[in-house]
Amino acid sequence: MQLDQGEKGFSFQKEGPLDMRMNQKEPLTAQEIVNRFSEKQLQEIIRDLGGEPRWRRAAKSIVEARRRSKITTTKQLADLMLASLGGKTRGRLHPATLVFQGIRIYVNRELEVLKQGLAKALESLAPGGRIGVISFHSLEDRIVKEVFRAAAAPLKKPFSKEPLHSPLFRLLTKKPLVPSHEECRKNPRARSAKMRFIERIPSRVDTGG
């Protein structure tokens, strides 16, 4: 729900400060990134975390604009992307969408936090327990897929194909679950969602076997 709060600076559709912090105690803000990071750093964020194909142009326009005046609001950045990147891309996406995504992910260290959270969740899961994870873009889904697959693989001896023991987890979804057309119609935000499940295998003692 933080995404809908204009004062948090996540949305280009609402006027607000360039903040984007989930945790207000964290020191780094989107405004600092936009106004102080080098053009190369901005390129990497917009390309690698945002997936914006026009990352060079986006980063260059930010650097040129901030020379004239500091960029402090979501509307300033959104209008800048609209002017520099042109009309809508990838169907219904606003030109600022992927730029905002990349900056938000960087500010909140979202991919790093996701890896840490998955590791702790798997460690804490009771036998027979299940974890379901919903991701909203490919970077997140790739991490979930790789972590779940690694957890469900048998541990092998060094330099040998012989397993040390059977897997502790099993995948319940080989392919992610995706929303139906009806769900996407009712909730457009669901259109990019993917959900994966994993289960901790009960031991013989747990099942009474």
PyMOL CGO cylinders between C-alpha atoms (Angstrom):
from pymol import cmd
from pymol.cgo import CYLINDER

trace = [
    CYLINDER, 0.00, 0.00, 0.00, 3.03, 2.29, 0.33, 0.3, 1, 1, 1, 1, 1, 1,
    CYLINDER, 3.03, 2.29, 0.33, 3.10, 2.54, -3.45, 0.3, 1, 1, 1, 1, 1, 1,
    CYLINDER, 3.10, 2.54, -3.45, -0.17, 4.48, -3.35, 0.3, 1, 1, 1, 1, 1, 1,
    CYLINDER, -0.17, 4.48, -3.35, 1.10, 7.06, -0.86, 0.3, 1, 1, 1, 1, 1, 1,
    CYLINDER, 1.10, 7.06, -0.86, 2.22, 10.12, -2.80, 0.3, 1, 1, 1, 1, 1, 1,
    CYLINDER, 2.22, 10.12, -2.80, 4.43, 11.35, 0.03, 0.3, 1, 1, 1, 1, 1, 1,
    CYLINDER, 4.43, 11.35, 0.03, 6.58, 8.21, -0.25, 0.3, 1, 1, 1, 1, 1, 1,
    CYLINDER, 6.58, 8.21, -0.25, 7.59, 9.12, -3.79, 0.3, 1, 1, 1, 1, 1, 1,
    CYLINDER, 7.59, 9.12, -3.79, 7.07, 5.73, -5.42, 0.3, 1, 1, 1, 1, 1, 1,
    CYLINDER, 7.07, 5.73, -5.42, 4.54, 6.69, -8.07, 0.3, 1, 1, 1, 1, 1, 1,
    CYLINDER, 4.54, 6.69, -8.07, 4.99, 8.95, -11.07, 0.3, 1, 1, 1, 1, 1, 1,
    CYLINDER, 4.99, 8.95, -11.07, 1.20, 9.29, -11.18, 0.3, 1, 1, 1, 1, 1, 1,
    CYLINDER, 1.20, 9.29, -11.18, 1.12, 11.23, -7.89, 0.3, 1, 1, 1, 1, 1, 1,
    CYLINDER, 1.12, 11.23, -7.89, 3.09, 14.32, -6.97, 0.3, 1, 1, 1, 1, 1, 1,
    CYLINDER, 3.09, 14.32, -6.97, 5.54, 13.68, -4.16, 0.3, 1, 1, 1, 1, 1, 1,
    CYLINDER, 5.54, 13.68, -4.16, 9.14, 13.98, -3.05, 0.3, 1, 1, 1, 1, 1, 1,
    CYLINDER, 9.14, 13.98, -3.05, 11.72, 11.69, -4.69, 0.3, 1, 1, 1, 1, 1, 1,
    CYLINDER, 11.72, 11.69, -4.69, 12.04, 9.37, -1.71, 0.3, 1, 1, 1, 1, 1, 1,
    CYLINDER, 12.04, 9.37, -1.71, 11.05, 5.74, -2.51, 0.3, 1, 1, 1, 1, 1, 1,
    CYLINDER, 11.05, 5.74, -2.51, 12.24, 4.35, 0.84, 0.3, 1, 1, 1, 1, 1, 1,
    CYLINDER, 12.24, 4.35, 0.84, 10.17, 1.52, 2.30, 0.3, 1, 1, 1, 1, 1, 1,
    CYLINDER, 10.17, 1.52, 2.30, 11.97, 2.10, 5.58, 0.3, 1, 1, 1, 1, 1, 1,
    CYLINDER, 11.97, 2.10, 5.58, 12.22, 5.79, 6.40, 0.3, 1, 1, 1, 1, 1, 1,
    CYLINDER, 12.22, 5.79, 6.40, 15.19, 5.10, 8.69, 0.3, 1, 1, 1, 1, 1, 1,
    CYLINDER, 15.19, 5.10, 8.69, 17.38, 4.19, 5.72, 0.3, 1, 1, 1, 1, 1, 1,
    CYLINDER, 17.38, 4.19, 5.72, 19.64, 7.08, 4.64, 0.3, 1, 1, 1, 1, 1, 1,
    CYLINDER, 19.64, 7.08, 4.64, 19.65, 6.67, 0.84, 0.3, 1, 1, 1, 1, 1, 1,
    CYLINDER, 19.65, 6.67, 0.84, 16.78, 8.28, -1.10, 0.3, 1, 1, 1, 1, 1, 1,
    CYLINDER, 16.78, 8.28, -1.10, 15.84, 8.35, -4.76, 0.3, 1, 1, 1, 1, 1, 1,
    CYLINDER, 15.84, 8.35, -4.76, 16.59, 12.08, -4.80, 0.3, 1, 1, 1, 1, 1, 1,
    CYLINDER, 16.59, 12.08, -4.80, 20.21, 11.45, -3.83, 0.3, 1, 1, 1, 1, 1, 1,
    CYLINDER, 20.21, 11.45, -3.83, 20.57, 8.83, -6.56, 0.3, 1, 1, 1, 1, 1, 1,
    CYLINDER, 20.57, 8.83, -6.56, 19.06, 11.04, -9.24, 0.3, 1, 1, 1, 1, 1, 1,
    CYLINDER, 19.06, 11.04, -9.24, 21.04, 14.13, -8.30, 0.3, 1, 1, 1, 1, 1, 1,
    CYLINDER, 21.04, 14.13, -8.30, 24.40, 12.76, -7.14, 0.3, 1, 1, 1, 1, 1, 1,
    CYLINDER, 24.40, 12.76, -7.14, 25.11, 9.42, -8.83, 0.3, 1, 1, 1, 1, 1, 1,
    CYLINDER, 25.11, 9.42, -8.83, 27.31, 9.43, -11.90, 0.3, 1, 1, 1, 1, 1, 1,
    CYLINDER, 27.31, 9.43, -11.90, 25.87, 8.94, -15.37, 0.3, 1, 1, 1, 1, 1, 1,
    CYLINDER, 25.87, 8.94, -15.37, 27.45, 5.48, -15.49, 0.3, 1, 1, 1, 1, 1, 1,
    CYLINDER, 27.45, 5.48, -15.49, 25.87, 4.49, -12.17, 0.3, 1, 1, 1, 1, 1, 1,
    CYLINDER, 25.87, 4.49, -12.17, 22.48, 5.72, -13.37, 0.3, 1, 1, 1, 1, 1, 1,
    CYLINDER, 22.48, 5.72, -13.37, 22.87, 3.75, -16.59, 0.3, 1, 1, 1, 1, 1, 1,
    CYLINDER, 22.87, 3.75, -16.59, 23.56, 0.55, -14.64, 0.3, 1, 1, 1, 1, 1, 1,
    CYLINDER, 23.56, 0.55, -14.64, 20.58, 1.05, -12.33, 0.3, 1, 1, 1, 1, 1, 1,
    CYLINDER, 20.58, 1.05, -12.33, 18.16, 1.87, -15.14, 0.3, 1, 1, 1, 1, 1, 1,
    CYLINDER, 18.16, 1.87, -15.14, 19.47, -0.95, -17.38, 0.3, 1, 1, 1, 1, 1, 1,
    CYLINDER, 19.47, -0.95, -17.38, 20.06, -3.77, -14.88, 0.3, 1, 1, 1, 1, 1, 1,
    CYLINDER, 20.06, -3.77, -14.88, 17.30, -3.15, -12.34, 0.3, 1, 1, 1, 1, 1, 1,
    CYLINDER, 17.30, -3.15, -12.34, 14.77, -1.29, -14.45, 0.3, 1, 1, 1, 1, 1, 1,
    CYLINDER, 14.77, -1.29, -14.45, 15.21, -3.15, -17.72, 0.3, 1, 1, 1, 1, 1, 1,
    CYLINDER, 15.21, -3.15, -17.72, 14.66, 0.06, -19.67, 0.3, 1, 1, 1, 1, 1, 1,
    CYLINDER, 14.66, 0.06, -19.67, 16.00, -0.48, -23.22, 0.3, 1, 1, 1, 1, 1, 1,
    CYLINDER, 16.00, -0.48, -23.22, 16.76, 3.24, -23.63, 0.3, 1, 1, 1, 1, 1, 1,
    CYLINDER, 16.76, 3.24, -23.63, 18.89, 3.38, -20.49, 0.3, 1, 1, 1, 1, 1, 1,
    CYLINDER, 18.89, 3.38, -20.49, 21.61, 5.52, -22.03, 0.3, 1, 1, 1, 1, 1, 1,
    CYLINDER, 21.61, 5.52, -22.03, 19.17, 8.20, -23.10, 0.3, 1, 1, 1, 1, 1, 1,
    CYLINDER, 19.17, 8.20, -23.10, 17.35, 8.12, -19.76, 0.3, 1, 1, 1, 1, 1, 1,
    CYLINDER, 17.35, 8.12, -19.76, 20.55, 8.51, -17.72, 0.3, 1, 1, 1, 1, 1, 1,
    CYLINDER, 20.55, 8.51, -17.72, 21.90, 11.25, -19.98, 0.3, 1, 1, 1, 1, 1, 1,
    CYLINDER, 21.90, 11.25, -19.98, 18.68, 13.26, -19.75, 0.3, 1, 1, 1, 1, 1, 1,
    CYLINDER, 18.68, 13.26, -19.75, 18.79, 13.09, -15.94, 0.3, 1, 1, 1, 1, 1, 1,
    CYLINDER, 18.79, 13.09, -15.94, 22.38, 14.31, -15.81, 0.3, 1, 1, 1, 1, 1, 1,
    CYLINDER, 22.38, 14.31, -15.81, 21.68, 17.16, -18.24, 0.3, 1, 1, 1, 1, 1, 1,
    CYLINDER, 21.68, 17.16, -18.24, 18.50, 18.22, -16.40, 0.3, 1, 1, 1, 1, 1, 1,
    CYLINDER, 18.50, 18.22, -16.40, 20.08, 18.27, -12.95, 0.3, 1, 1, 1, 1, 1, 1,
    CYLINDER, 20.08, 18.27, -12.95, 22.81, 20.62, -14.20, 0.3, 1, 1, 1, 1, 1, 1,
    CYLINDER, 22.81, 20.62, -14.20, 20.06, 23.20, -14.78, 0.3, 1, 1, 1, 1, 1, 1,
    CYLINDER, 20.06, 23.20, -14.78, 18.02, 22.48, -11.64, 0.3, 1, 1, 1, 1, 1, 1,
    CYLINDER, 18.02, 22.48, -11.64, 17.91, 19.89, -8.89, 0.3, 1, 1, 1, 1, 1, 1,
    CYLINDER, 17.91, 19.89, -8.89, 15.32, 17.13, -9.46, 0.3, 1, 1, 1, 1, 1, 1,
    CYLINDER, 15.32, 17.13, -9.46, 13.30, 16.82, -6.25, 0.3, 1, 1, 1, 1, 1, 1,
    CYLINDER, 13.30, 16.82, -6.25, 9.81, 15.50, -7.09, 0.3, 1, 1, 1, 1, 1, 1,
    CYLINDER, 9.81, 15.50, -7.09, 8.28, 12.47, -8.76, 0.3, 1, 1, 1, 1, 1, 1,
    CYLINDER, 8.28, 12.47, -8.76, 6.53, 14.70, -11.30, 0.3, 1, 1, 1, 1, 1, 1,
    CYLINDER, 6.53, 14.70, -11.30, 9.80, 16.33, -12.34, 0.3, 1, 1, 1, 1, 1, 1,
    CYLINDER, 9.80, 16.33, -12.34, 11.41, 12.96, -13.03, 0.3, 1, 1, 1, 1, 1, 1,
    CYLINDER, 11.41, 12.96, -13.03, 8.31, 11.55, -14.72, 0.3, 1, 1, 1, 1, 1, 1,
    CYLINDER, 8.31, 11.55, -14.72, 7.94, 14.60, -16.98, 0.3, 1, 1, 1, 1, 1, 1,
    CYLINDER, 7.94, 14.60, -16.98, 11.63, 14.39, -17.82, 0.3, 1, 1, 1, 1, 1, 1,
    CYLINDER, 11.63, 14.39, -17.82, 11.30, 10.74, -18.87, 0.3, 1, 1, 1, 1, 1, 1,
    CYLINDER, 11.30, 10.74, -18.87, 8.19, 11.55, -20.89, 0.3, 1, 1, 1, 1, 1, 1,
    CYLINDER, 8.19, 11.55, -20.89, 10.08, 14.27, -22.74, 0.3, 1, 1, 1, 1, 1, 1,
    CYLINDER, 10.08, 14.27, -22.74, 13.30, 12.32, -23.27, 0.3, 1, 1, 1, 1, 1, 1,
    CYLINDER, 13.30, 12.32, -23.27, 11.91, 8.84, -23.97, 0.3, 1, 1, 1, 1, 1, 1,
    CYLINDER, 11.91, 8.84, -23.97, 8.80, 9.86, -25.86, 0.3, 1, 1, 1, 1, 1, 1,
    CYLINDER, 8.80, 9.86, -25.86, 5.42, 8.16, -25.81, 0.3, 1, 1, 1, 1, 1, 1,
    CYLINDER, 5.42, 8.16, -25.81, 4.33, 4.95, -24.18, 0.3, 1, 1, 1, 1, 1, 1,
    CYLINDER, 4.33, 4.95, -24.18, 6.42, 1.80, -24.58, 0.3, 1, 1, 1, 1, 1, 1,
    CYLINDER, 6.42, 1.80, -24.58, 5.60, -1.88, -24.25, 0.3, 1, 1, 1, 1, 1, 1,
    CYLINDER, 5.60, -1.88, -24.25, 1.90, -1.35, -24.65, 0.3, 1, 1, 1, 1, 1, 1,
    CYLINDER, 1.90, -1.35, -24.65, 0.44, 0.58, -21.76, 0.3, 1, 1, 1, 1, 1, 1,
    CYLINDER, 0.44, 0.58, -21.76, 3.61, 1.43, -19.83, 0.3, 1, 1, 1, 1, 1, 1,
    CYLINDER, 3.61, 1.43, -19.83, 4.39, 5.05, -19.08, 0.3, 1, 1, 1, 1, 1, 1,
    CYLINDER, 4.39, 5.05, -19.08, 7.96, 5.96, -20.19, 0.3, 1, 1, 1, 1, 1, 1,
    CYLINDER, 7.96, 5.96, -20.19, 8.94, 6.53, -16.54, 0.3, 1, 1, 1, 1, 1, 1,
    CYLINDER, 8.94, 6.53, -16.54, 7.78, 3.11, -15.33, 0.3, 1, 1, 1, 1, 1, 1,
    CYLINDER, 7.78, 3.11, -15.33, 11.00, 1.14, -15.70, 0.3, 1, 1, 1, 1, 1, 1,
    CYLINDER, 11.00, 1.14, -15.70, 13.21, 4.04, -14.61, 0.3, 1, 1, 1, 1, 1, 1,
    CYLINDER, 13.21, 4.04, -14.61, 11.20, 4.38, -11.39, 0.3, 1, 1, 1, 1, 1, 1,
    CYLINDER, 11.20, 4.38, -11.39, 11.34, 0.60, -10.91, 0.3, 1, 1, 1, 1, 1, 1,
    CYLINDER, 11.34, 0.60, -10.91, 15.12, 0.48, -11.17, 0.3, 1, 1, 1, 1, 1, 1,
    CYLINDER, 15.12, 0.48, -11.17, 15.64, 3.35, -8.75, 0.3, 1, 1, 1, 1, 1, 1,
    CYLINDER, 15.64, 3.35, -8.75, 13.15, 1.92, -6.25, 0.3, 1, 1, 1, 1, 1, 1,
    CYLINDER, 13.15, 1.92, -6.25, 14.82, -1.50, -6.30, 0.3, 1, 1, 1, 1, 1, 1,
    CYLINDER, 14.82, -1.50, -6.30, 18.21, 0.09, -5.73, 0.3, 1, 1, 1, 1, 1, 1,
    CYLINDER, 18.21, 0.09, -5.73, 17.04, 2.35, -2.90, 0.3, 1, 1, 1, 1, 1, 1,
    CYLINDER, 17.04, 2.35, -2.90, 15.49, -0.54, -0.98, 0.3, 1, 1, 1, 1, 1, 1,
    CYLINDER, 15.49, -0.54, -0.98, 18.07, -3.20, -1.92, 0.3, 1, 1, 1, 1, 1, 1,
    CYLINDER, 18.07, -3.20, -1.92, 15.06, -5.31, -2.88, 0.3, 1, 1, 1, 1, 1, 1,
    CYLINDER, 15.06, -5.31, -2.88, 16.88, -8.18, -4.58, 0.3, 1, 1, 1, 1, 1, 1,
    CYLINDER, 16.88, -8.18, -4.58, 19.38, -8.55, -1.73, 0.3, 1, 1, 1, 1, 1, 1,
    CYLINDER, 19.38, -8.55, -1.73, 16.59, -8.43, 0.85, 0.3, 1, 1, 1, 1, 1, 1,
    CYLINDER, 16.59, -8.43, 0.85, 14.60, -11.01, -1.13, 0.3, 1, 1, 1, 1, 1, 1,
    CYLINDER, 14.60, -11.01, -1.13, 17.52, -13.47, -1.09, 0.3, 1, 1, 1, 1, 1, 1,
    CYLINDER, 17.52, -13.47, -1.09, 17.99, -12.99, 2.65, 0.3, 1, 1, 1, 1, 1, 1,
    CYLINDER, 17.99, -12.99, 2.65, 14.28, -13.37, 3.33, 0.3, 1, 1, 1, 1, 1, 1,
    CYLINDER, 14.28, -13.37, 3.33, 13.99, -16.57, 1.29, 0.3, 1, 1, 1, 1, 1, 1,
    CYLINDER, 13.99, -16.57, 1.29, 17.00, -18.12, 3.07, 0.3, 1, 1, 1, 1, 1, 1,
    CYLINDER, 17.00, -18.12, 3.07, 15.55, -17.34, 6.50, 0.3, 1, 1, 1, 1, 1, 1,
    CYLINDER, 15.55, -17.34, 6.50, 12.10, -18.55, 5.50, 0.3, 1, 1, 1, 1, 1, 1,
    CYLINDER, 12.10, -18.55, 5.50, 13.42, -21.89, 4.24, 0.3, 1, 1, 1, 1, 1, 1,
    CYLINDER, 13.42, -21.89, 4.24, 15.53, -22.31, 7.37, 0.3, 1, 1, 1, 1, 1, 1,
    CYLINDER, 15.53, -22.31, 7.37, 12.54, -21.64, 9.61, 0.3, 1, 1, 1, 1, 1, 1,
    CYLINDER, 12.54, -21.64, 9.61, 10.04, -23.80, 7.71, 0.3, 1, 1, 1, 1, 1, 1,
    CYLINDER, 10.04, -23.80, 7.71, 8.67, -26.75, 9.67, 0.3, 1, 1, 1, 1, 1, 1,
    CYLINDER, 8.67, -26.75, 9.67, 8.46, -30.22, 8.05, 0.3, 1, 1, 1, 1, 1, 1,
    CYLINDER, 8.46, -30.22, 8.05, 5.32, -30.29, 5.93, 0.3, 1, 1, 1, 1, 1, 1,
    CYLINDER, 5.32, -30.29, 5.93, 5.24, -26.50, 5.82, 0.3, 1, 1, 1, 1, 1, 1,
    CYLINDER, 5.24, -26.50, 5.82, 4.93, -24.59, 2.58, 0.3, 1, 1, 1, 1, 1, 1,
    CYLINDER, 4.93, -24.59, 2.58, 6.12, -21.23, 1.27, 0.3, 1, 1, 1, 1, 1, 1,
    CYLINDER, 6.12, -21.23, 1.27, 4.40, -19.31, -1.51, 0.3, 1, 1, 1, 1, 1, 1,
    CYLINDER, 4.40, -19.31, -1.51, 6.12, -16.31, -3.07, 0.3, 1, 1, 1, 1, 1, 1,
    CYLINDER, 6.12, -16.31, -3.07, 4.55, -13.80, -5.45, 0.3, 1, 1, 1, 1, 1, 1,
    CYLINDER, 4.55, -13.80, -5.45, 6.97, -11.83, -7.61, 0.3, 1, 1, 1, 1, 1, 1,
    CYLINDER, 6.97, -11.83, -7.61, 6.12, -8.92, -9.88, 0.3, 1, 1, 1, 1, 1, 1,
    CYLINDER, 6.12, -8.92, -9.88, 9.03, -8.74, -12.30, 0.3, 1, 1, 1, 1, 1, 1,
    CYLINDER, 9.03, -8.74, -12.30, 11.54, -11.07, -13.89, 0.3, 1, 1, 1, 1, 1, 1,
    CYLINDER, 11.54, -11.07, -13.89, 14.48, -10.23, -11.60, 0.3, 1, 1, 1, 1, 1, 1,
    CYLINDER, 14.48, -10.23, -11.60, 12.49, -11.25, -8.53, 0.3, 1, 1, 1, 1, 1, 1,
    CYLINDER, 12.49, -11.25, -8.53, 11.04, -14.35, -10.16, 0.3, 1, 1, 1, 1, 1, 1,
    CYLINDER, 11.04, -14.35, -10.16, 14.48, -15.52, -11.30, 0.3, 1, 1, 1, 1, 1, 1,
    CYLINDER, 14.48, -15.52, -11.30, 15.80, -15.32, -7.73, 0.3, 1, 1, 1, 1, 1, 1,
    CYLINDER, 15.80, -15.32, -7.73, 12.82, -17.21, -6.32, 0.3, 1, 1, 1, 1, 1, 1,
    CYLINDER, 12.82, -17.21, -6.32, 13.14, -19.89, -9.00, 0.3, 1, 1, 1, 1, 1, 1,
    CYLINDER, 13.14, -19.89, -9.00, 16.87, -20.37, -8.46, 0.3, 1, 1, 1, 1, 1, 1,
    CYLINDER, 16.87, -20.37, -8.46, 16.64, -20.42, -4.64, 0.3, 1, 1, 1, 1, 1, 1,
    CYLINDER, 16.64, -20.42, -4.64, 13.75, -22.89, -4.68, 0.3, 1, 1, 1, 1, 1, 1,
    CYLINDER, 13.75, -22.89, -4.68, 15.44, -25.17, -7.22, 0.3, 1, 1, 1, 1, 1, 1,
    CYLINDER, 15.44, -25.17, -7.22, 18.67, -25.18, -5.23, 0.3, 1, 1, 1, 1, 1, 1,
    CYLINDER, 18.67, -25.18, -5.23, 16.77, -26.02, -2.03, 0.3, 1, 1, 1, 1, 1, 1,
    CYLINDER, 16.77, -26.02, -2.03, 14.97, -28.91, -3.74, 0.3, 1, 1, 1, 1, 1, 1,
    CYLINDER, 14.97, -28.91, -3.74, 18.14, -30.43, -5.19, 0.3, 1, 1, 1, 1, 1, 1,
    CYLINDER, 18.14, -30.43, -5.19, 19.93, -33.29, -3.38, 0.3, 1, 1, 1, 1, 1, 1,
    CYLINDER, 19.93, -33.29, -3.38, 23.20, -32.37, -1.73, 0.3, 1, 1, 1, 1, 1, 1,
    CYLINDER, 23.20, -32.37, -1.73, 26.06, -34.13, -3.52, 0.3, 1, 1, 1, 1, 1, 1,
    CYLINDER, 26.06, -34.13, -3.52, 29.51, -35.23, -2.40, 0.3, 1, 1, 1, 1, 1, 1,
    CYLINDER, 29.51, -35.23, -2.40, 32.41, -33.12, -3.71, 0.3, 1, 1, 1, 1, 1, 1,
    CYLINDER, 32.41, -33.12, -3.71, 33.64, -34.33, -7.13, 0.3, 1, 1, 1, 1, 1, 1,
    CYLINDER, 33.64, -34.33, -7.13, 30.92, -36.99, -7.19, 0.3, 1, 1, 1, 1, 1, 1,
    CYLINDER, 30.92, -36.99, -7.19, 27.44, -37.44, -8.58, 0.3, 1, 1, 1, 1, 1, 1,
    CYLINDER, 27.44, -37.44, -8.58, 26.48, -39.53, -5.58, 0.3, 1, 1, 1, 1, 1, 1,
    CYLINDER, 26.48, -39.53, -5.58, 24.09, -37.64, -3.28, 0.3, 1, 1, 1, 1, 1, 1,
    CYLINDER, 24.09, -37.64, -3.28, 24.87, -37.26, 0.42, 0.3, 1, 1, 1, 1, 1, 1,
    CYLINDER, 24.87, -37.26, 0.42, 21.20, -37.26, 1.28, 0.3, 1, 1, 1, 1, 1, 1,
    CYLINDER, 21.20, -37.26, 1.28, 17.83, -36.78, -0.36, 0.3, 1, 1, 1, 1, 1, 1,
    CYLINDER, 17.83, -36.78, -0.36, 16.41, -33.26, -0.76, 0.3, 1, 1, 1, 1, 1, 1,
    CYLINDER, 16.41, -33.26, -0.76, 14.85, -31.55, 2.25, 0.3, 1, 1, 1, 1, 1, 1,
    CYLINDER, 14.85, -31.55, 2.25, 12.39, -29.64, 0.03, 0.3, 1, 1, 1, 1, 1, 1,
    CYLINDER, 12.39, -29.64, 0.03, 10.27, -30.33, -3.02, 0.3, 1, 1, 1, 1, 1, 1,
    CYLINDER, 10.27, -30.33, -3.02, 8.94, -27.95, -5.62, 0.3, 1, 1, 1, 1, 1, 1,
    CYLINDER, 8.94, -27.95, -5.62, 5.15, -27.75, -5.78, 0.3, 1, 1, 1, 1, 1, 1,
    CYLINDER, 5.15, -27.75, -5.78, 5.15, -25.54, -8.88, 0.3, 1, 1, 1, 1, 1, 1,
    CYLINDER, 5.15, -25.54, -8.88, 7.57, -26.42, -11.67, 0.3, 1, 1, 1, 1, 1, 1,
    CYLINDER, 7.57, -26.42, -11.67, 6.17, -23.46, -13.56, 0.3, 1, 1, 1, 1, 1, 1,
    CYLINDER, 6.17, -23.46, -13.56, 4.85, -20.33, -11.85, 0.3, 1, 1, 1, 1, 1, 1,
    CYLINDER, 4.85, -20.33, -11.85, 1.16, -19.77, -11.33, 0.3, 1, 1, 1, 1, 1, 1,
    CYLINDER, 1.16, -19.77, -11.33, -0.08, -16.70, -13.20, 0.3, 1, 1, 1, 1, 1, 1,
    CYLINDER, -0.08, -16.70, -13.20, -3.32, -14.71, -12.88, 0.3, 1, 1, 1, 1, 1, 1,
    CYLINDER, -3.32, -14.71, -12.88, -6.26, -15.32, -15.18, 0.3, 1, 1, 1, 1, 1, 1,
    CYLINDER, -6.26, -15.32, -15.18, -7.48, -12.75, -17.68, 0.3, 1, 1, 1, 1, 1, 1,
    CYLINDER, -7.48, -12.75, -17.68, -10.46, -12.10, -15.40, 0.3, 1, 1, 1, 1, 1, 1,
    CYLINDER, -10.46, -12.10, -15.40, -8.23, -11.41, -12.41, 0.3, 1, 1, 1, 1, 1, 1,
    CYLINDER, -8.23, -11.41, -12.41, -6.07, -9.05, -14.45, 0.3, 1, 1, 1, 1, 1, 1,
    CYLINDER, -6.07, -9.05, -14.45, -9.19, -7.24, -15.61, 0.3, 1, 1, 1, 1, 1, 1,
    CYLINDER, -9.19, -7.24, -15.61, -10.33, -6.72, -12.02, 0.3, 1, 1, 1, 1, 1, 1,
    CYLINDER, -10.33, -6.72, -12.02, -6.84, -5.98, -10.69, 0.3, 1, 1, 1, 1, 1, 1,
    CYLINDER, -6.84, -5.98, -10.69, -4.46, -4.66, -13.39, 0.3, 1, 1, 1, 1, 1, 1,
    CYLINDER, -4.46, -4.66, -13.39, -1.51, -4.81, -10.98, 0.3, 1, 1, 1, 1, 1, 1,
    CYLINDER, -1.51, -4.81, -10.98, -1.77, -8.59, -11.03, 0.3, 1, 1, 1, 1, 1, 1,
    CYLINDER, -1.77, -8.59, -11.03, -0.89, -8.85, -14.72, 0.3, 1, 1, 1, 1, 1, 1,
    CYLINDER, -0.89, -8.85, -14.72, 2.85, -9.37, -14.09, 0.3, 1, 1, 1, 1, 1, 1,
    CYLINDER, 2.85, -9.37, -14.09, 2.51, -11.52, -10.96, 0.3, 1, 1, 1, 1, 1, 1,
    CYLINDER, 2.51, -11.52, -10.96, 4.03, -14.99, -10.75, 0.3, 1, 1, 1, 1, 1, 1,
    CYLINDER, 4.03, -14.99, -10.75, 3.63, -17.33, -7.79, 0.3, 1, 1, 1, 1, 1, 1,
    CYLINDER, 3.63, -17.33, -7.79, 5.83, -20.28, -6.82, 0.3, 1, 1, 1, 1, 1, 1,
    CYLINDER, 5.83, -20.28, -6.82, 5.48, -22.81, -4.00, 0.3, 1, 1, 1, 1, 1, 1,
    CYLINDER, 5.48, -22.81, -4.00, 7.93, -25.07, -2.18, 0.3, 1, 1, 1, 1, 1, 1,
    CYLINDER, 7.93, -25.07, -2.18, 7.34, -27.57, 0.62, 0.3, 1, 1, 1, 1, 1, 1,
    CYLINDER, 7.34, -27.57, 0.62, 9.64, -28.93, 3.31, 0.3, 1, 1, 1, 1, 1, 1,
    CYLINDER, 9.64, -28.93, 3.31, 9.44, -32.71, 3.05, 0.3, 1, 1, 1, 1, 1, 1,
    CYLINDER, 9.44, -32.71, 3.05, 8.22, -34.40, 6.25, 0.3, 1, 1, 1, 1, 1, 1,
    CYLINDER, 8.22, -34.40, 6.25, 10.73, -36.90, 7.64, 0.3, 1, 1, 1, 1, 1, 1,
    CYLINDER, 10.73, -36.90, 7.64, 9.75, -40.44, 8.54, 0.3, 1, 1, 1, 1, 1, 1,
    CYLINDER, 9.75, -40.44, 8.54, 9.72, -39.46, 12.19, 0.3, 1, 1, 1, 1, 1, 1,
    CYLINDER, 9.72, -39.46, 12.19, 7.41, -36.55, 11.42, 0.3, 1, 1, 1, 1, 1, 1,
    CYLINDER, 7.41, -36.55, 11.42, 4.96, -38.81, 9.57, 0.3, 1, 1, 1, 1, 1, 1,
    CYLINDER, 4.96, -38.81, 9.57, 5.24, -41.67, 11.99, 0.3, 1, 1, 1, 1, 1, 1,
    CYLINDER, 5.24, -41.67, 11.99, 6.84, -43.92, 9.34, 0.3, 1, 1, 1, 1, 1, 1,
]
cmd.load_cgo(trace, "trace")
